[in-house]
Amino acid sequence: MKKWEENVRKVVPYVPGEQPKVQNLIKLNTNENPYPPSPKVAEALKAIDVDCMRLYPDPAASVLVKGIADFYQLQEDQVFVGVGSDDVLAMIFMTFFNSKKPILFPDITYSFYDVWADMLRIPYETVPLTDDFTIRKEDYFRENGGIIFPNPNAPTGVELGMQDVEAIIKANPDVIVVVDEAYVDFGAASALPLIEKYDNLLVVQTFSKSRGMAGMRIGYAMGNPVLIKYLNDVKYSFNSYTMDQTTLALGAAAISDRAYFEETVHKVVETREWTKKELAKLGFVFGDSKANFIFASHPEIPAAELFAALREANIIVRYFNKPRIDNYLRITIGTQEDMEMLIKFLKNYKK
Ligand code: PMP
C-alpha cells in the first residue's frame, strides 16, 4: 500500500440497480415507473429557451419549490429540493446527523443509508425488523443521534402505520427523524401532515417513482422552515448540487398535472394487486406491499436461481445477496403486459 493510500476516504460503494444497455428487456429491477412523465413535461421541454443557458440557474429553485408547495398546500419555506432524493438525503445526513450518538435505521432497508453514514463518519446502529419485516416502534425509543426509515420500507414494501410513525417522532424530540417516502404515493399514508406538529420531522419524497422522472433527478424534503433553512445553508455551499434550469422547469410542469399523476399511480396499483394474486397462485409468499414493487420468495425455488433464469429470459428483477433476504426477489411493477409476461414465464418455469 502506498503511503498516501492511508489517507484515502475508503467506502464500500452504494451499488444502484443495473441499467443495462440491451433493448427489449422487461426491466423490473429499479422501481422506475413504466409510464412516461406527464405530457406537460414534453410541452415544457419544447418551450425551453436555450439562450437562458448562459445564465446560472436560480439557486433557490423557486419555480419547482413553488410547484411542490402548491401541490401539497404548504408554504414555500417548508420545501427543500435536490438532485434526486439521494441528494436530499445526503444533505440531511450532512446537516443534521452530527451527534456522537449513533443514528438508527432498520437492518433491512435502503442500502444508501449505511454507505452515507460511513462516508460522512456518522456512527449508526441498525435495528432488526421483526420476522415479518415490520418496524417495531419501541426499538426506536432510546438515545440516538437521529432516525431514518423509509415508509413503505424498501426493499420489503411494508408500511408502518401512522400512529407508530408519530410515536417514533414524538419519542425523539431532541433529534431529527426522517421519513423517506420514496414510495408513499402507491397507497401508504404520508407523515406530511405531522410536519405542522413536530419541528423535528423531515418527510422526503421523489419524482423518480410515482411521477415517472427518475432520469431527471428530482427529490424534495418537507418540514419546519427552520429545518429547511439549515438544509439550504448547507446546500448553497455545495454549488455542484444546484439543480439545472431545465430540470426545474420540467419538474414544475410535472407536478402541475395532478390528474395524470393520479391516473398513472392508479394503473400501477391495479397492476400490483393483479400481480400479487397471480404470484400467490404460484406459491410465492410476500408481505402486503404498498410500494411499486413486490418483495417475494418461493418456498421451493431459490431466489438466486430464479433471478438468473429470469435474466436469461430478458426479464430483469432485483436480487440482494444479503443476510435474511437472500431468498427474496424484488419485482418492480411494470405495465400490465410486462407483468403478464413475467407470470407466464413463472407458470412455465420447471414444468
Ligand atoms: N429512498 C428510497 C427508499 C429508495 O428506494 C430510493 C431509490 N433508489 C431513493 C430514496 C432515491 O431515489 P431518487 O434519488 O431517485 O429520488
Residues whose N, C-alpha, C, O or C-beta is under 5 A from the ligand:
A	BS01	PMP	G84 S85 D86 Y110 P150 A154 D180 A182 T206 S208 I218 G219
